[in-house]
Amino acid sequence: MTMPRASAAQPRRRVIRPRRGAALVTVMIVAVVAVTIALASSMLVMGTSLTQRASERAALVDDAALTGLEEARNRLNAKLDSLPLTGYQTFEDGATLSGSLVRRWTWASRIGNVDSLGNAGEYGVQAEIISKALDASGVVAIRRALVYQSSFARYAYFTDVGRNASGSILWFANKWTASGPLHSNDSIYIADGTPPQAIFKDIVTTAKGVYNAADGQFDKGAAQIVARIALPGTADLNILRNIASRAGYLFTPSYTTGDSANTTMRIEFVAVDADGDGNTTGPDDGYFRVYQQTNNTLGAGWAAGRPIVPPAGATGPLDSTLYSPNCGVTVTVGALTATPMRFSQVLESAGGTYRLKMILKQDAFDNPNARCFLGGDPRLTATGVFTAADAGGQWLPRTAGSVPPLVAARPDGAYLWPLSTSLNPNFRGAIFVEGRVGVSGTVRGRVTLAARNNVVVLDDLRQATNPGTASGTCKADDDIIGIFAGENVLWADNMLQSPQQRRKNDNSGWLLPREDFSPSPAKPDLQLHAITLALRSVATERPSPPSGLGTAYWVDRGVVRQVGGRIQQRAGQGSTFSGTNVHGYISDISFNRCAMSYPPPYFPTTQKWAVSQYFELDPQGFSISDWFARR
């Protein structure tokens, strides 16, 4: 058997087989991607959760800090805590908050306190509260609030009790008008009669209610019922005392006599053209003088210009007015020369009987140029020139501050005390009298006059720039004066303000009173540019006729034309009526709206703290002691 011959060699067929492990790699890649996506998703969820938790913790801590601010403010308003005049107060020191792991620190300090060169405190009491909160994980938040107390100068009228000292209701009547905000902690009593018996041009608030509201005119809506607002007290007086003492403007009467309204010390404000520019509205143009009665030689009421008791030895029906050393004439009367002469000096040394001397004095009294002046006034001297001392007392020489050359050259240059911080760097706007004091004159500057007892307005008290005629803008350097009395603010009963009567020349009776003895061109009205605050009353001294004097001889003294505000514990009495006769003063009160923005310096406040602004502080390296050290 023959086998076939093999043919030529044929190409070998290539067999393609799958690569081992490729699928596994793909699966692994897909798995990794899937795991990565899952992990990323998980991390995202976890990160979101962590962020949310951190945010929640931060919000919780921040809320704790904000709550600390409000709790501190509420404690201040509730009088549970107080702020020191200097430094800062710690309210909470790492206190653990209930139901949480958050700890909190809270501090507060005044802004513009008496140690500060800033003037913030001069426009009302301001403070800052700082609250720091920290949780167990180290999340921290620090918050700061600026708070303030509104000044009592914002009120045109404020009273704590609407009755006089005897318990009688004092009614708003005869179109009595309040041109600014009014508040009473008592009911507001409006007289029953033809409306409007009272006109309220601004917001009215009361802690109780309004009697006969239908007889009043409320231009800004009905009276609102609000919480009682407490008056300031002795502590507020002492704050002003300390501020005045630092400036060297703390005065204590060295001699007192007479009743509580008889002032033996008086302060007279003087506006001087210190820079020679022809006006008295410059920053260094404001001054005051202080007169201190030192004895009784010229009568107990010499400094305040009050009628005196006739001297010993006088006989017959006595006329104390004609013995007054505070009154005189400045022109020729009979044998008198043009030299200023007191009634009590009129031919007193000449011969003749008591009646003859009295007739000559009565003639001098009748002279149309007869005027009365406060003790120490240059117009009562023989020369009419300022005299440092007289028989009854002396002007106090300046012991603090300095004056420009033009002022120093004046006869009274050494007795003028500046109302300028450039002339007395320690002056912060406060003058304090440890006792009772009289006040008058022209104020150039910003000042609060405070006294432990009564402040008696002896004569006109005006601003150099009249608040009634100023433009509608208010500026931080506007003239303004606040009066703060630990007892009463009184309109004086003296020879200048009260109409005076004299005996007839035949000694048969009395002549009806004259009303023009004040040297003021506004006589017999009393001009007053001031915000007055009394811890008792703002009132007229002796608003009723003295015992034994006919009502016709105790007549209308005029009108107290006040531009400012009247704040008092108990509504004071201005006048009484006997038929058609008015005894005392009628009040005409206009509101100085600039006092709302720029009140008198360090004038007492309502003691209610309100928030003005919030801030967040950087906790990095924060130190509370360093913070307040920089303030």
C-alpha positions in Angstrom: 0.0 0.0 0.0 1.4 3.2 -1.0 1.1 6.2 1.2 0.4 9.6 -0.4 3.3 12.0 -0.5 3.0 14.8 1.7 2.4 18.2 0.1 4.3 21.5 0.7 4.1 22.8 4.2 0.9 24.8 5.0 0.7 28.0 7.3 -0.3 27.2 10.8 -3.7 28.6 11.9 -3.4 31.1 14.8 -5.8 30.5 17.6 -6.7 33.6 19.7 -7.5 32.9 23.3 -8.9 35.4 25.9 -6.3 37.2 28.1 -6.3 35.9 31.5 -7.1 38.6 34.4 -8.4 41.4 32.2 -12.0 41.1 33.4 -10.8 41.1 37.0 -8.9 44.4 36.5 -12.0 45.9 34.9 -14.1 44.7 37.8 -11.6 46.0 40.2 -11.5 49.4 38.5 -15.3 49.6 38.5 -15.3 48.5 42.1 -12.7 51.2 43.0 -14.7 53.8 41.2 -17.9 52.7 42.9 -16.2 52.6 46.3 -14.6 56.0 45.7 -18.0 57.4 44.8 -19.6 55.8 47.8 -16.8 57.0 50.0 -17.0 60.5 48.6 -20.7 60.4 49.0 -20.2 59.2 52.6 -17.6 61.8 53.3 -19.8 64.4 51.8 -22.6 63.3 54.0 -20.3 63.1 57.0 -18.8 66.5 56.2 -22.2 68.0 55.8 -23.2 66.4 59.1 -20.0 67.7 60.8 -20.5 71.1 59.3 -24.1 71.1 60.5 -23.1 70.0 63.9 -20.3 72.6 64.1 -22.7 75.2 62.8 -25.3 74.2 65.4 -22.6 74.4 68.1 -21.5 77.8 66.9 -25.1 79.0 66.7 -25.7 77.7 70.2 -22.6 79.4 71.6 -23.4 82.6 69.7 -26.9 82.6 71.1 -25.5 82.1 74.6 -23.3 85.2 74.1 -26.2 87.3 72.8 -28.4 86.1 75.6 -25.7 87.2 78.0 -25.9 90.8 76.7 -29.7 90.9 77.2 -29.6 89.3 80.6 -27.0 91.8 81.7 -29.0 94.7 80.4 -32.2 93.4 82.2 -30.3 93.1 85.4 -29.1 96.7 85.1 -32.7 97.8 84.5 -33.9 95.8 87.4 -31.2 97.4 89.6 -29.7 93.9 90.4 -26.4 95.1 89.2 -24.8 98.5 88.7 -21.9 100.0 86.8 -18.9 101.6 88.5 -17.9 105.1 87.5 -14.5 103.8 86.5 -13.2 100.4 85.4 -15.5 97.5 84.6 -17.9 95.2 86.4 -17.9 91.4 86.0 -21.4 89.9 86.0 -20.6 86.3 85.1 -17.2 84.6 85.5 -17.3 81.3 83.6 -20.8 80.4 84.7 -22.1 77.1 83.3 -25.4 77.6 81.6 -28.2 75.3 82.7 -28.8 72.3 80.4 -25.7 72.8 78.3 -21.9 72.5 78.4 -21.6 76.2 77.5 -19.8 78.5 79.9 -20.2 82.3 79.9 -18.4 85.4 81.0 -20.2 88.8 81.0 -18.7 92.3 81.7 -19.8 95.9 81.5 -18.3 99.3 81.7 -19.4 102.9 81.3 -18.3 104.9 78.2 -17.2 108.5 78.7 -16.9 108.0 82.5 -15.4 110.7 84.7 -11.9 109.4 84.1 -12.3 109.6 80.3 -11.2 112.4 78.1 -14.0 111.5 75.7 -17.2 113.5 76.0 -19.7 110.6 75.5 -20.8 110.8 79.1 -21.6 114.4 78.7 -24.5 113.6 76.4 -26.1 111.0 78.6 -25.0 107.8 80.2 -23.6 105.2 77.8 -22.1 101.8 78.4 -20.9 98.7 76.7 -21.7 95.1 77.7 -19.4 92.2 76.5 -20.4 88.6 76.6 -18.1 85.6 75.9 -19.5 82.0 75.5 -17.4 78.9 75.2 -18.4 75.2 74.8 -16.5 72.0 75.7 -15.2 71.6 72.1 -13.6 75.0 72.1 -16.2 76.9 70.0 -16.2 80.5 71.2 -18.2 83.6 70.5 -17.8 87.1 71.8 -20.5 89.7 71.4 -20.6 93.4 72.3 -23.6 95.7 72.8 -23.6 99.5 73.1 -26.4 100.7 75.5 -27.5 104.1 76.7 -29.8 105.8 79.1 -32.1 108.6 77.9 -31.5 112.0 79.6 -34.4 113.5 81.7 -33.7 116.6 79.5 -35.9 114.9 76.8 -39.0 115.9 78.7 -40.7 119.2 78.5 -42.6 118.3 81.7 -42.2 115.3 84.1 -43.8 114.8 87.5 -43.8 111.9 90.0 -46.8 113.0 92.1 -49.6 115.2 90.8 -50.5 116.7 94.1 -48.9 119.5 96.2 -47.4 118.9 99.6 -50.7 119.3 101.4 -52.3 116.6 99.2 -54.4 118.9 96.9 -54.6 118.0 93.3 -52.8 120.3 90.9 -54.8 120.6 87.7 -53.7 121.4 84.2 -56.0 124.3 83.3 -56.4 127.6 81.4 -54.9 126.2 78.2 -51.7 125.1 80.0 -49.4 123.9 77.2 -46.6 121.4 76.9 -44.7 121.7 73.7 -42.5 118.6 74.2 -42.8 115.1 75.6 -44.7 114.9 78.9 -44.7 112.1 81.5 -46.4 111.6 84.9 -45.9 108.6 87.2 -49.3 109.8 88.7 -52.6 110.4 87.0 -52.7 113.4 84.7 -55.4 115.8 86.1 -57.1 118.1 83.5 -59.5 120.6 84.8 -63.2 120.2 83.9 -64.2 123.1 81.6 -64.4 124.4 78.1 -61.8 122.5 76.0 -58.9 122.7 75.7 -58.0 123.2 79.3 -54.6 121.6 78.5 -52.7 121.3 75.2 -50.2 118.6 74.7 -48.2 119.1 71.5 -46.1 116.0 71.8 -46.2 112.4 73.1 -47.9 112.0 76.5 -47.2 109.0 78.8 -48.5 108.2 82.3 -48.1 105.3 84.7 -51.8 105.6 85.7 -54.3 107.5 83.5 -55.9 110.8 82.6 -58.8 112.6 84.4 -61.1 114.5 82.1 -59.2 113.5 79.0 -61.9 115.0 76.8 -61.0 118.4 78.1 -57.5 118.1 76.9 -56.0 118.5 73.4 -53.6 115.6 72.4 -51.9 116.5 69.2 -49.9 113.2 68.9 -52.6 110.8 70.1 -54.0 109.8 73.4 -51.9 109.4 76.5 -50.0 106.0 76.6 -49.9 103.9 79.7 -46.2 103.0 80.5 -44.2 101.7 83.4 -43.2 104.1 86.2 -39.9 106.0 85.6 -37.9 106.6 88.8 -36.4 110.0 89.5 -32.7 110.3 90.2 -31.4 110.4 93.7 -28.5 111.3 95.9 -26.1 109.0 94.0 -26.7 111.1 90.8 -25.9 114.3 92.8 -22.7 112.8 94.0 -21.6 111.9 90.5 -21.9 115.5 89.5 -20.2 116.6 92.7 -17.2 114.3 91.9 -17.0 115.6 88.3 -17.2 119.3 89.5 -14.6 118.6 92.1 -12.1 117.4 89.6 -12.4 120.7 87.7 -12.1 122.7 90.9 -15.7 123.9 90.6 -17.0 122.6 93.9 -18.3 125.4 96.2 -19.6 125.3 99.8 -21.2 128.4 101.3 -19.1 129.6 104.3 -22.0 131.5 105.8 -25.8 130.7 105.9 -28.7 132.6 107.4 -32.4 132.9 107.1 -34.9 130.4 105.7 -34.0 127.6 103.3 -34.8 129.7 100.2 -32.5 132.5 101.3 -29.2 132.0 99.4 -26.0 133.5 100.7 -24.0 132.3 97.7 -24.9 133.1 94.2 -23.5 132.2 90.8 -23.7 134.7 88.0 -22.9 133.5 84.5 -21.2 136.1 82.2 -20.6 136.0 78.5 -17.4 137.9 77.6 -15.9 138.8 74.2 -12.6 137.0 75.1 -11.1 137.1 71.6 -12.2 140.6 70.5 -14.2 139.5 67.6 -17.2 141.6 68.5 -19.5 138.8 69.8 -19.8 136.6 72.8 -20.5 133.2 71.1 -16.9 132.0 70.8 -15.7 128.8 72.4 -13.8 130.7 75.1 -16.4 133.4 75.8 -18.3 131.7 78.7 -17.5 132.4 82.4 -19.1 132.6 85.8 -18.6 134.5 89.0 -19.3 133.3 92.6 -20.4 135.8 95.3 -20.3 134.7 98.9 -22.1 136.6 101.6 -20.0 136.6 104.7 -22.0 138.4 107.3 -25.3 140.0 108.2 -24.2 143.7 108.0 -26.4 144.5 105.0 -29.2 142.2 106.0 -29.9 138.4 105.8 -31.1 138.7 102.3 -28.3 140.9 100.9 -26.9 138.4 98.4 -30.3 137.3 97.1 -31.8 140.9 97.0 -34.6 140.2 99.4 -36.4 142.8 101.6 -34.7 143.2 105.0 -36.0 143.8 108.5 -35.9 147.5 109.4 -32.9 148.5 111.5 -33.1 148.7 115.3 -34.4 152.1 116.5 -36.7 152.8 113.6 -40.2 153.9 114.9 -43.7 154.3 113.5 -45.2 152.2 110.7 -42.1 150.6 109.2 -41.4 150.3 105.5 -38.6 147.7 105.1 -38.4 148.3 101.4 -36.9 151.8 101.9 -34.2 150.4 104.1 -33.1 148.0 101.3 -29.3 148.2 100.6 -30.1 146.4 97.3 -32.1 149.3 95.7 -31.2 152.8 94.7 -31.3 155.5 92.0 -28.8 156.5 89.4 -29.9 160.0 88.5 -30.3 163.2 90.4 -33.2 163.2 93.0 -33.4 166.4 94.9 -30.1 166.9 96.5 -28.7 163.7 95.2 -26.1 163.5 92.5 -25.9 161.2 89.6 -23.8 158.8 91.7 -25.5 155.5 92.3 -27.2 155.6 95.7 -29.0 153.0 97.8 -32.4 153.9 99.3 -30.9 153.2 102.7 -28.2 155.8 102.1 -30.5 158.6 100.8 -29.6 161.5 103.1 -29.4 159.1 106.0 -26.6 161.1 107.5 -28.5 164.4 107.2 -30.3 166.0 110.1 -34.0 165.8 110.6 -36.7 163.5 112.0 -37.3 160.0 111.1 -40.3 161.0 109.0 -38.2 163.6 107.1 -35.6 161.0 106.2 -38.4 158.5 105.2 -40.0 161.1 102.9 -36.7 161.6 101.1 -36.3 157.9 100.7 -39.9 157.6 99.5 -39.2 160.2 96.9 -36.2 158.3 95.7 -38.3 155.1 95.6 -40.7 156.9 93.2 -38.1 157.9 90.8 -38.6 156.0 87.5 -34.9 155.1 87.4 -35.0 153.4 90.8 -33.8 149.8 90.4 -32.8 146.9 92.7 -29.8 144.6 92.3 -28.4 141.5 93.8 -25.7 141.7 96.5 -22.2 142.3 95.0 -23.5 144.0 91.8 -21.1 146.7 90.7 -24.1 149.1 90.2 -24.5 149.2 93.9 -21.1 150.7 94.5 -20.3 154.4 94.6 -18.3 154.2 91.4 -20.3 151.6 89.5 -17.1 149.6 88.9 -16.6 145.9 90.0 -15.4 145.6 93.6 -14.0 142.4 94.9 -15.4 142.8 98.4 -18.1 145.0 100.1 -19.6 145.3 103.5 -21.7 142.2 103.1 -19.4 139.7 101.3 -17.0 139.1 98.5 -16.5 137.6 95.0 -14.4 134.4 95.1 -11.1 134.6 93.3 -10.5 132.0 90.6 -8.5 129.0 91.8 -8.9 126.8 88.8 -8.5 127.3 85.0 -7.1 130.4 83.3 -8.4 133.3 81.2 -7.2 135.0 77.9 -5.4 138.3 78.2 -8.5 140.4 77.2 -10.4 138.8 80.0 -7.6 139.1 82.5 -7.5 142.8 81.9 -11.0 143.3 83.1 -11.6 144.6 86.6 -13.2 141.3 87.5 -10.7 139.2 85.4 -9.3 137.4 88.5 -12.8 136.4 89.6 -14.0 134.9 86.3 -14.1 131.1 86.1 -14.0 129.6 82.6 -16.6 127.3 81.1 -14.2 126.1 78.4 -12.2 122.9 78.4 -9.3 124.7 76.6 -9.0 127.1 79.6 -9.7 124.4 82.2 -8.8 120.9 80.8 -10.5 119.2 83.8 -13.8 121.0 83.3 -16.5 118.5 82.1 -19.5 120.8 82.3 -20.4 120.4 86.0 -20.6 123.0 88.8 -21.7 121.9 92.2 -22.7 123.7 95.4 -22.7 121.8 98.7 -25.7 123.7 100.1 -28.2 126.2 98.5 -27.4 128.7 95.8 -28.9 131.5 93.7 -28.3 131.8 90.0 -28.7 134.4 87.2 -26.8 135.8 84.2 -26.0 134.8 80.6 -24.6 131.3 79.8 -22.2 130.8 77.0 -21.3 127.1 77.0 -22.6 123.8 78.2 -23.1 123.4 81.9 -25.1 121.6 84.6 -25.4 123.5 87.8 -26.2 121.1 90.7 -26.8 121.9 94.4 -27.4 119.7 97.5 -30.4 121.8 98.5 -32.4 124.6 96.8 -31.5 126.4 93.7 -33.2 129.8 93.5 -33.4 131.7 90.2 -32.8 135.2 91.4 -33.0 137.0 88.1 -33.1 136.3 84.3 -31.0 133.3 83.3 -30.4 133.3 79.5 -28.3 131.5 76.9 -25.9 133.7 74.9 -27.6 132.1 71.9 -31.4 132.3 72.5 -32.8 128.8 72.0 -36.1 130.3 71.0 -34.7 132.1 68.0 -32.0 129.6 66.9 -32.3 127.8 63.6 -33.8 124.3 63.4 -30.4 122.6 63.6 -28.8 121.4 66.8 -25.1 121.1 67.4 -22.9 119.6 70.1 -21.5 122.9 71.1 -24.9 124.8 71.4 -25.3 126.8 74.6 -27.4 124.9 77.2 -27.8 124.8 81.0 -29.4 122.2 83.2 -30.3 122.9 86.9 -30.4 119.9 89.3 -31.5 120.6 92.8 -31.4 118.1 95.7 -34.5 119.8 97.0 -36.4 122.6 95.1 -35.9 124.9 92.2 -37.6 128.2 93.1 -38.5 131.4 91.4 -37.2 134.1 93.8 -39.3 136.4 96.0 -37.0 139.3 96.0 -36.8 143.0 95.3 -36.1 142.4 91.6 -38.9 139.9 90.9 -41.7 140.8 93.3 -43.7 144.0 92.8 -42.9 146.3 95.8 -45.1 148.8 97.6 -44.1 151.7 99.9 -45.6 153.9 102.6 -47.4 157.1 101.6 -45.5 160.3 102.3 -48.1 161.2 104.9 -47.7 157.8 106.4 -51.4 157.1 106.1 -51.2 153.9 104.2 -49.5 152.1 101.3 -49.1 152.9 97.6 -49.9 150.1 95.1 -46.9 148.1 94.0 -44.4 148.9 91.3 -43.3 146.0 89.0 -40.3 147.5 87.3 -37.5 147.4 89.9 -35.6 144.7 88.0 -32.9 146.0 85.7 -34.0 143.4 83.1 -35.7 144.8 80.0 -38.1 142.0 80.3 -39.4 143.1 83.7 -41.5 142.0 85.4 -41.3 138.6 83.6 -38.6 136.1 84.4 -36.7 134.9 81.4 -35.3 131.3 81.9 -33.4 129.2 79.4 -32.8 126.0 81.4 -33.9 122.5 82.0 -34.8 122.3 85.6 -34.9 119.1 87.7 -35.8 119.1 91.4 -36.0 116.1 93.7 -38.9 117.9 95.3 -40.6 120.7 93.3 -40.1 123.4 90.8 -42.2 126.3 92.2 -42.6 129.9 93.1 -41.2 131.0 96.4 -44.2 132.2 98.4 -47.0 131.8 95.8 -49.5 133.1 98.4 -49.8 136.5 100.1 -48.0 136.7 103.4 -50.2 136.7 106.5 -51.6 140.2 107.3 -50.9 141.7 103.9 -53.9 142.7 101.7 -54.2 140.7 98.5 -54.0 143.9 96.4 -50.5 144.4 97.6 -49.3 141.0 96.6 -49.9 141.0 92.9 -48.9 139.2 89.7 -45.1 139.0 89.4 -45.4 138.4 85.7 -44.7 135.3 83.6 -41.9 132.7 83.9 -41.0 132.3 80.3 -39.0 129.1 80.4 -37.4 127.5 77.4 -36.3 124.1 78.4 -38.0 121.4 80.6 -39.4 121.0 84.1 -38.8 117.7 85.9 -39.9 117.3 89.5 -41.0 114.9 92.2 -44.1 116.7 93.1 -45.8 119.3 90.9 -44.9 122.8 92.3 -47.2 125.7 92.8 -46.6 128.7 90.7 -49.4 131.0 91.9 -52.7 131.4 93.7 -55.8 133.5 92.9 -57.8 136.0 94.9 -60.6 137.1 92.7 -58.9 138.7 89.7 -55.6 139.0 91.5 -52.8 136.6 90.7 -50.2 135.9 93.4 -47.0 134.5 92.1 -46.0 133.6 88.5 -47.9 132.3 85.5 -45.9 129.7 83.6 -45.1 129.8 79.9 -43.0 126.7 79.1 -41.4 126.2 75.6 -39.4 123.0 74.9 -35.8 123.2 73.8 -35.7 120.2 71.4 -31.9 120.4 71.1 -31.9 119.0 74.7 -33.1 115.7 73.3 -29.9 115.3 71.1 -27.4 117.2 73.2 -28.6 117.4 76.8 -26.7 119.4 79.5 -23.5 117.5 80.4 -24.0 114.6 82.8 -27.6 115.5 83.3 -29.4 112.7 85.2 -30.9 110.0 83.1 -34.0 107.8 83.2 -31.8 104.9 84.3 -33.5 102.6 81.7 -30.9 101.0 79.4 -31.7 100.6 75.7 -29.6 99.0 73.0 -28.2 101.1 70.2 -25.8 98.7 68.4 -24.5 95.1 68.4 -21.0 94.0 67.4 -19.1 90.7 67.0 -15.6 90.6 68.4 -12.7 88.5 67.2 -11.9 85.9 69.9 -8.3 85.4 68.7 -6.1 86.7 71.6 -9.0 88.4 73.2 -8.4 89.7 76.8 -11.1 91.6 78.7 -8.6 93.5 80.8 -6.7 94.6 77.7 -10.0 95.6 76.0 -11.1 97.9 78.8 -7.6 99.2 79.3 -7.7 100.5 75.7 -11.2 102.2 76.2 
